[in-house]
Amino acid sequence: MRTFLTPLLMAVLLSGCSLVPEFHLPGTNAPAAFSSGVSEETRIAADWWQSFDSEELNALMVQALAQNNDLRASVHRVEQSRAALRVAGASLLPNVDATAGKSRVYNNPGDARNSWRDGAGVAYELDLFGANRAGVEAADAQLSGSQYDHDALALVVMGDVAKGYFNLLNLRQRTTIAESNLKTARDVLNIVDARFRAGASSELEVAQQKTSLASNEATLASLQQQVTVSENALAVLLGQPPQTLPVEGNNLKAVDVPVIAPGQPSTLLERRPDIRSSEAGLIAANANIGAARAAFFPSISLGVDAVIAGDPISRSLSLAGSLAAPIFEGGRLEGNLASTKARQAELVENYHKTVLTSFQEVEDALAAAKAAQARERALAEAQVQAQKSYDLSLQLYKAGSIDFQTLLNTQTALLSAQDSYASVKLDMLNAAVDLYKALGGGWDSGAAPG
């Protein structure tokens, strides 16, 4: 027994050895500040969509987070990763088996004897060089990565719901504008037709206005189709059948455009779940290198078997140990190690690309927000002047002071100005959603799904 326990004790003492390289997060060249020039930290809640001050959007977002099919599938992927971690952790624990059997032996005719055998065995692999612990570390990092992937997907879904909702309200608003302009076009046609019958205008003017009327009708039909498509797309995001969308809003007038301070670029690395997922992948790859290194060294397994045979008095206890060491693997171990190192190097480049893309997305969203604000001021003035021009030209045309083409031009300009102004707020809201997404959707990390 002593000769067996001595190497066992030495093996246990050596079991703290690990061949996993020390992990260092790759350095990044973060800019000193974003182009907005605003650097103060503004805490953004995880439920950032409430800053748009829309109760209807709030309700839609809650439904999407609970029922979106992609998110629900992602929760199951997290559960798979959690189960894989349990499987990996089992390698650090002993393996216990039990056996039982009974037989009937005939030695001579009429002489039969029952024989039975019960036993239990305990097997344990000493993790001398940390291969099993490295597997657990990799599985744990992969679980974290799957949770961050879920958070990243949730952020995409939230952004899609917000932008889909805003787009639907904008389309409904533009449809209302198109309907109003169609009515205006019909009223002008009545005026032109009356003047034609009175001999004050030509048939050409009637044809021109009928062309404008038909064009307005085509525009309205197209917008109505887009409304239906937008409703169906938003319904699917909410995990419900198309044409069952409970949205009552008809315009964006009551929706607020939030003011968002992006803060410092260096803090972005802690906010975005896709960056954190990439980091978790690097940790897992680093652990896999340790497991690949440990495969070059021997593995020791210990076993204890207890057997009861024949009757309770017949008992035996045996201790066993086995040593397995690789001698010739034909380059398999070297190839596996080279593969894990190359995989880590690939993930490092992917990490750098993810970080750079995150900075780009913030800058793009800031530029879009700034441009949309400038367009909003200009288009607001354009809409006012277009309405004034149309009202004046209609009066002058009725008085016979201007030709019909001038009236037609102002009518077309008014429709364009109203439609453009209705869409510029959509651009402002979408830029805000994009900025929230680029910043990670909130400063607080969400609870782990599942």
C-alpha positions as CSV (number, residue, x, y, z in Angstrom):
1,M,0.0,0.0,0.0
2,R,2.8,2.4,0.9
3,T,4.5,1.9,-2.5
4,F,1.2,2.8,-4.2
5,L,0.4,5.9,-2.1
6,T,3.9,7.5,-2.5
7,P,3.6,8.1,-6.2
8,L,-0.1,9.0,-5.6
9,L,0.9,11.7,-3.2
10,M,3.5,13.1,-5.6
11,A,0.9,13.1,-8.4
12,V,-1.6,15.0,-6.3
13,L,1.1,17.6,-5.4
14,L,1.9,18.1,-9.1
15,S,-1.8,18.4,-10.1
16,G,-1.7,22.2,-9.7
17,C,0.5,22.5,-12.8
18,S,-1.1,24.4,-15.7
19,L,0.1,24.9,-19.3
20,V,-2.5,27.5,-20.1
21,P,-0.6,30.7,-21.2
22,E,-1.2,33.9,-19.2
23,F,-4.0,35.8,-20.9
24,H,-3.5,39.3,-22.0
25,L,-6.3,41.2,-23.8
26,P,-4.9,42.6,-27.1
27,G,-4.2,46.3,-27.0
28,T,-6.4,48.7,-29.0
29,N,-5.7,52.2,-30.4
30,A,-8.8,53.9,-29.1
31,P,-9.3,57.6,-30.3
32,A,-9.0,60.2,-27.6
33,A,-12.6,61.4,-28.2
34,F,-15.5,61.0,-30.6
35,S,-16.1,63.7,-33.2
36,S,-19.0,65.1,-31.3
37,G,-16.6,66.6,-28.8
38,V,-18.9,65.5,-25.9
39,S,-17.0,63.4,-23.4
40,E,-19.0,63.4,-20.2
41,E,-20.4,60.1,-19.0
42,T,-24.2,59.9,-19.2
43,R,-25.6,56.8,-17.7
44,I,-28.0,55.1,-20.1
45,A,-30.4,52.6,-18.7
46,A,-30.7,49.1,-20.2
47,D,-34.3,50.0,-21.3
48,W,-32.9,52.9,-23.4
49,W,-36.0,52.8,-25.7
50,Q,-38.0,54.6,-23.0
51,S,-36.1,57.8,-23.8
52,F,-38.3,58.1,-26.9
53,D,-41.3,58.6,-24.5
54,S,-43.6,56.3,-26.4
55,E,-45.8,54.0,-24.3
56,E,-46.7,52.1,-27.4
57,L,-43.0,51.5,-28.2
58,N,-42.4,50.4,-24.6
59,A,-45.2,47.8,-24.9
60,L,-43.9,46.5,-28.2
61,M,-40.3,46.2,-26.9
62,V,-41.4,44.1,-23.9
63,Q,-43.3,41.8,-26.2
64,A,-40.4,41.4,-28.6
65,L,-37.9,40.6,-25.8
66,A,-40.3,37.9,-24.5
67,Q,-41.5,36.4,-27.8
68,N,-39.0,37.1,-30.5
69,N,-38.2,33.7,-32.0
70,D,-34.5,34.5,-32.6
71,L,-34.0,35.5,-29.0
72,R,-35.8,32.5,-27.7
73,A,-33.6,30.3,-29.8
74,S,-30.5,32.2,-28.5
75,V,-31.6,31.3,-24.9
76,H,-31.5,27.7,-25.8
77,R,-28.0,28.1,-27.2
78,V,-26.9,29.6,-23.9
79,E,-28.5,26.5,-22.2
80,Q,-26.4,24.3,-24.5
81,S,-23.2,26.1,-23.5
82,R,-24.2,25.8,-19.8
83,A,-24.7,22.1,-20.2
84,A,-21.3,21.8,-22.0
85,L,-19.7,23.5,-19.0
86,R,-21.2,20.9,-16.7
87,V,-19.9,18.1,-19.0
88,A,-16.4,19.7,-18.9
89,G,-16.5,20.1,-15.1
90,A,-17.3,16.4,-14.7
91,S,-13.8,15.5,-15.8
92,L,-12.5,17.0,-12.5
93,L,-14.6,14.7,-10.4
94,P,-14.2,10.9,-9.8
95,N,-16.2,8.5,-11.8
96,V,-18.2,5.9,-9.8
97,D,-19.7,2.7,-11.2
98,A,-21.6,-0.1,-9.7
99,T,-22.0,-3.6,-10.9
100,A,-24.2,-6.6,-9.9
101,G,-24.7,-10.1,-11.2
102,K,-26.2,-13.5,-10.3
103,S,-25.7,-16.9,-12.0
104,R,-26.7,-20.5,-11.4
105,V,-24.0,-23.1,-11.8
106,Y,-24.8,-26.9,-12.3
107,N,-21.9,-29.2,-11.3
108,N,-23.7,-32.5,-11.2
109,P,-27.3,-33.6,-12.0
110,G,-29.4,-32.4,-9.1
111,D,-26.5,-30.3,-7.7
112,A,-27.0,-26.6,-8.5
113,R,-25.4,-23.7,-6.8
114,N,-26.2,-19.9,-7.0
115,S,-23.3,-17.5,-7.5
116,W,-23.6,-13.7,-7.3
117,R,-21.2,-10.9,-7.5
118,D,-21.6,-7.2,-6.5
119,G,-19.0,-4.5,-6.8
120,A,-18.3,-0.8,-7.0
121,G,-15.5,1.0,-8.7
122,V,-14.1,4.6,-8.4
123,A,-11.9,6.0,-11.2
124,Y,-10.2,9.3,-11.1
125,E,-7.8,10.9,-13.7
126,L,-5.2,13.1,-12.1
127,D,-5.2,16.5,-13.9
128,L,-1.4,16.7,-13.7
129,F,-0.9,19.3,-16.4
130,G,-4.2,21.1,-16.3
131,A,-5.8,19.6,-19.4
132,N,-9.1,19.1,-17.8
133,R,-9.0,22.4,-16.0
134,A,-8.2,24.1,-19.3
135,G,-11.2,22.4,-20.8
136,V,-13.4,23.8,-18.0
137,E,-11.9,27.2,-18.5
138,A,-12.6,27.1,-22.2
139,A,-16.2,25.9,-21.6
140,D,-16.7,28.6,-19.1
141,A,-15.5,31.3,-21.5
142,Q,-17.7,29.8,-24.2
143,L,-20.7,30.1,-21.9
144,S,-19.9,33.7,-21.3
145,G,-19.5,34.2,-25.0
146,S,-22.9,32.7,-25.7
147,Q,-24.5,35.0,-23.1
148,Y,-22.8,38.0,-24.7
149,D,-24.0,36.8,-28.1
150,H,-27.5,36.7,-26.7
151,D,-27.1,40.3,-25.4
152,A,-25.8,41.4,-28.8
153,L,-28.7,39.7,-30.5
154,A,-31.2,41.3,-28.1
155,L,-29.7,44.7,-28.9
156,V,-30.2,44.0,-32.6
157,V,-33.8,43.0,-32.1
158,M,-34.5,46.0,-29.9
159,G,-33.0,48.3,-32.6
160,D,-35.0,46.6,-35.3
161,V,-38.2,46.9,-33.3
162,A,-37.6,50.6,-32.6
163,K,-36.7,51.4,-36.2
164,G,-39.5,49.3,-37.5
165,Y,-42.0,51.1,-35.3
166,F,-40.7,54.5,-36.3
167,N,-40.8,53.5,-40.0
168,L,-44.4,52.3,-39.7
169,L,-45.5,55.6,-38.1
170,N,-43.6,57.6,-40.7
171,L,-45.2,55.6,-43.6
172,R,-48.7,56.2,-42.1
173,Q,-47.9,59.9,-41.7
174,R,-46.7,60.1,-45.3
175,T,-49.8,58.2,-46.4
176,T,-51.9,60.9,-44.7
177,I,-50.0,63.6,-46.5
178,A,-50.4,61.8,-49.8
179,E,-54.1,61.5,-49.2
180,S,-54.3,65.2,-48.4
181,N,-52.4,66.1,-51.6
182,L,-54.6,63.8,-53.6
183,K,-57.6,65.7,-52.4
184,T,-55.8,69.0,-53.3
185,A,-55.0,67.7,-56.8
186,R,-58.7,66.8,-57.3
187,D,-59.8,70.2,-56.2
188,V,-57.3,71.9,-58.6
189,L,-58.5,69.6,-61.4
190,N,-62.1,70.8,-60.7
191,I,-60.9,74.4,-61.0
192,V,-58.9,73.8,-64.2
193,D,-61.8,71.9,-65.7
194,A,-64.2,74.7,-64.8
195,R,-61.9,77.3,-66.4
196,F,-61.6,75.1,-69.5
197,R,-65.4,74.8,-69.9
198,A,-65.5,78.6,-69.5
199,G,-62.9,79.0,-72.2
200,A,-60.3,80.5,-69.7
201,S,-57.8,77.6,-70.0
202,S,-56.7,75.1,-72.5
203,E,-57.2,71.3,-72.7
204,L,-53.5,71.0,-72.2
205,E,-53.8,72.3,-68.6
206,V,-56.6,69.8,-67.9
207,A,-54.4,67.0,-69.2
208,Q,-51.4,68.2,-67.1
209,Q,-53.5,68.2,-63.9
210,K,-54.9,64.8,-64.7
211,T,-51.3,63.5,-65.0
212,S,-50.5,65.1,-61.7
213,L,-53.6,63.5,-60.1
214,A,-52.7,60.0,-61.5
215,S,-49.1,60.4,-60.2
216,N,-50.5,61.2,-56.7
217,E,-52.7,58.2,-56.8
218,A,-49.8,55.9,-57.7
219,T,-47.7,57.4,-54.9
220,L,-50.5,56.7,-52.4
221,A,-50.9,53.1,-53.6
222,S,-47.2,52.5,-53.1
223,L,-47.2,54.0,-49.6
224,Q,-50.2,51.9,-48.6
225,Q,-48.3,48.8,-49.8
226,Q,-45.2,49.8,-47.8
227,V,-47.4,50.3,-44.7
228,T,-48.7,46.7,-44.9
229,V,-45.2,45.3,-45.5
230,S,-43.9,47.3,-42.5
231,E,-46.7,46.1,-40.3
232,N,-46.1,42.5,-41.2
233,A,-42.3,42.8,-40.6
234,L,-42.8,44.3,-37.2
235,A,-45.4,41.6,-36.3
236,V,-42.8,38.9,-37.0
237,L,-40.2,40.7,-34.9
238,L,-42.8,40.4,-32.0
239,G,-43.2,36.7,-32.6
240,Q,-46.8,36.9,-33.9
241,P,-48.5,36.3,-37.2
242,P,-48.5,39.0,-39.9
243,Q,-51.5,41.4,-40.1
244,T,-52.0,41.1,-36.3
245,L,-50.0,44.1,-35.2
246,P,-51.6,46.2,-32.4
247,V,-50.1,49.6,-33.4
248,E,-52.5,52.6,-33.2
249,G,-50.0,55.4,-33.8
250,N,-50.2,57.3,-37.1
251,N,-47.3,59.7,-37.0
252,L,-44.1,60.6,-35.3
253,K,-45.2,63.9,-33.8
254,A,-45.5,62.6,-30.2
255,V,-42.2,60.7,-30.3
256,D,-39.2,62.4,-28.7
257,V,-35.7,62.5,-30.1
258,P,-33.3,61.9,-27.2
259,V,-30.0,63.7,-26.7
260,I,-27.2,61.1,-26.2
261,A,-23.7,61.8,-24.9
262,P,-21.4,59.1,-26.2
263,G,-18.7,59.5,-23.5
264,Q,-15.1,58.4,-23.9
265,P,-14.2,55.9,-26.7
266,S,-12.1,53.8,-24.3
267,T,-15.1,52.9,-22.2
268,L,-16.8,51.4,-25.3
269,L,-14.9,48.2,-24.8
270,E,-16.8,47.4,-21.7
271,R,-20.2,48.3,-23.0
272,R,-20.7,46.4,-26.3
273,P,-21.7,42.8,-25.9
274,D,-20.1,41.8,-29.3
275,I,-16.7,43.1,-28.0
276,R,-17.2,41.2,-24.8
277,S,-18.1,38.1,-26.8
278,S,-15.0,38.4,-28.9
279,E,-13.0,38.7,-25.7
280,A,-14.6,35.5,-24.3
281,G,-13.6,33.7,-27.5
282,L,-10.0,34.8,-27.0
283,I,-10.1,33.4,-23.4
284,A,-11.5,30.1,-24.6
285,A,-8.8,29.9,-27.4
286,N,-6.1,30.6,-24.8
287,A,-7.4,27.8,-22.6
288,N,-7.5,25.4,-25.6
289,I,-3.8,26.1,-26.1
290,G,-3.1,24.9,-22.6
291,A,-5.1,21.7,-23.2
292,A,-3.2,21.1,-26.5
293,R,0.1,21.5,-24.6
294,A,-1.0,19.2,-21.8
295,A,-1.7,16.4,-24.4
296,F,2.1,16.0,-24.9
297,F,2.5,14.8,-21.3
298,P,1.5,11.6,-19.5
299,S,-1.8,11.1,-17.9
300,I,-2.3,9.1,-14.7
301,S,-5.6,7.4,-13.7
302,L,-6.3,5.9,-10.3
303,G,-8.9,3.3,-9.5
304,V,-10.4,1.6,-6.5
305,D,-12.6,-1.5,-6.8
306,A,-14.6,-3.2,-4.1
307,V,-16.1,-6.6,-4.8
308,I,-18.4,-8.9,-2.8
309,A,-18.7,-12.4,-4.3
310,G,-20.5,-15.5,-3.3
311,D,-21.5,-14.3,0.2
312,P,-21.0,-11.2,2.3
313,I,-17.9,-12.7,3.9
314,S,-16.1,-12.8,0.6
315,R,-14.9,-9.3,0.0
316,S,-12.0,-7.8,-1.8
317,L,-10.6,-4.3,-2.2
318,S,-8.1,-3.4,-4.9
319,L,-6.2,-0.2,-5.8
320,A,-4.9,0.3,-9.3
321,G,-3.1,3.0,-11.1
322,S,-2.3,3.5,-14.8
323,L,0.1,5.7,-16.7
324,A,-0.5,6.6,-20.3
325,A,2.1,8.6,-22.2
326,P,2.2,9.6,-25.9
327,I,5.1,8.1,-27.7
328,F,4.4,8.4,-31.4
329,E,1.3,10.2,-32.7
330,G,2.4,10.9,-36.2
331,G,2.3,14.7,-35.8
332,R,-1.3,14.8,-34.5
333,L,-0.4,16.5,-31.2
334,E,1.9,19.0,-32.9
335,G,-0.8,19.8,-35.5
336,N,-3.4,20.2,-32.9
337,L,-1.3,22.7,-31.0
338,A,-0.4,24.6,-34.1
339,S,-4.1,24.7,-35.0
340,T,-5.1,26.1,-31.6
341,K,-2.4,28.8,-31.8
342,A,-3.5,29.8,-35.3
343,R,-7.1,29.9,-34.1
344,Q,-6.2,32.3,-31.3
345,A,-4.2,34.5,-33.8
346,E,-7.3,34.6,-36.0
347,L,-9.5,35.6,-33.1
348,V,-7.1,38.4,-32.1
349,E,-7.5,39.9,-35.6
350,N,-11.3,39.5,-35.3
351,Y,-11.2,41.2,-32.0
352,H,-9.3,44.2,-33.4
353,K,-11.8,44.4,-36.3
354,T,-14.8,44.3,-33.9
355,V,-13.3,47.1,-31.9
356,L,-12.5,49.3,-34.9
357,T,-16.0,48.6,-36.3
358,S,-17.6,49.7,-33.0
359,F,-15.7,53.1,-33.2
360,Q,-16.8,53.5,-36.8
361,E,-20.5,52.8,-36.0
362,V,-20.5,55.4,-33.2
363,E,-18.9,58.0,-35.5
364,D,-21.4,57.1,-38.3
365,A,-24.3,57.5,-36.0
366,L,-23.0,60.8,-34.6
367,A,-22.6,62.1,-38.2
368,A,-26.1,60.9,-39.1
369,A,-27.6,62.6,-36.1
370,K,-25.8,65.9,-36.8
371,A,-26.8,65.9,-40.5
372,A,-30.4,65.0,-39.7
373,Q,-30.7,67.9,-37.3
374,A,-29.3,70.3,-39.9
375,R,-31.8,68.9,-42.5
376,E,-34.7,69.2,-40.1
377,R,-34.1,73.0,-39.7
378,A,-33.8,73.5,-43.4
379,L,-36.7,71.3,-44.4
380,A,-39.0,73.0,-41.8
381,E,-38.4,76.3,-43.5
382,A,-38.8,74.7,-46.9
383,Q,-42.2,73.3,-45.9
384,V,-43.4,76.7,-44.7
385,Q,-42.3,78.5,-47.9
386,A,-43.7,75.8,-50.1
387,Q,-47.1,76.1,-48.5
388,K,-47.0,79.8,-48.8
389,S,-45.9,79.6,-52.5
390,Y,-48.8,77.2,-53.3
391,D,-51.4,79.3,-51.5
392,L,-50.3,82.4,-53.4
393,S,-50.0,80.7,-56.8
394,L,-53.5,79.2,-56.4
395,Q,-55.0,82.6,-55.7
396,L,-53.1,84.2,-58.7
397,Y,-54.1,81.4,-61.0
398,K,-57.8,81.8,-60.1
399,A,-57.3,85.5,-60.9
400,G,-55.6,84.7,-64.2
401,S,-52.4,86.4,-63.2
402,I,-50.1,83.3,-63.7
403,D,-50.1,80.3,-66.0
404,F,-51.1,76.8,-64.9
405,Q,-47.5,75.5,-65.1
406,T,-46.5,77.8,-62.3
407,L,-49.3,76.5,-60.2
408,L,-48.4,72.9,-61.0
409,N,-44.8,73.5,-60.0
410,T,-45.8,74.9,-56.6
411,Q,-48.2,72.0,-56.1
412,T,-45.4,69.5,-56.8
413,A,-43.0,71.4,-54.6
414,L,-45.4,71.4,-51.7
415,L,-45.9,67.6,-51.8
416,S,-42.1,67.1,-52.0
417,A,-41.5,69.5,-49.0
418,Q,-44.2,67.9,-46.8
419,D,-43.0,64.4,-47.6
420,S,-39.3,65.3,-47.0
421,Y,-40.1,67.0,-43.7
422,A,-42.1,64.0,-42.5
423,S,-39.1,61.8,-43.2
424,V,-36.4,63.9,-41.6
425,K,-37.7,63.1,-38.1
426,L,-37.5,59.4,-39.0
427,D,-33.8,60.0,-39.9
428,M,-33.2,61.7,-36.5
429,L,-34.9,58.8,-34.6
430,N,-33.0,56.2,-36.6
431,A,-29.7,57.9,-35.9
432,A,-30.5,57.9,-32.2
433,V,-31.3,54.2,-32.3
434,D,-28.1,53.5,-34.2
435,L,-26.1,55.5,-31.6
436,Y,-27.7,53.5,-28.7
437,K,-26.8,50.3,-30.5
438,A,-23.3,51.4,-31.3
439,L,-22.7,52.3,-27.6
440,G,-23.9,48.9,-26.5
441,G,-27.5,49.8,-25.7
442,G,-26.9,50.8,-22.1
443,W,-24.1,51.0,-19.6
444,D,-25.4,48.0,-17.5
445,S,-24.9,44.5,-18.7
446,G,-28.1,42.5,-18.8
447,A,-28.8,39.5,-16.6
448,A,-27.7,36.2,-18.1
449,P,-30.5,34.6,-20.1
450,G,-31.9,31.3,-19.2
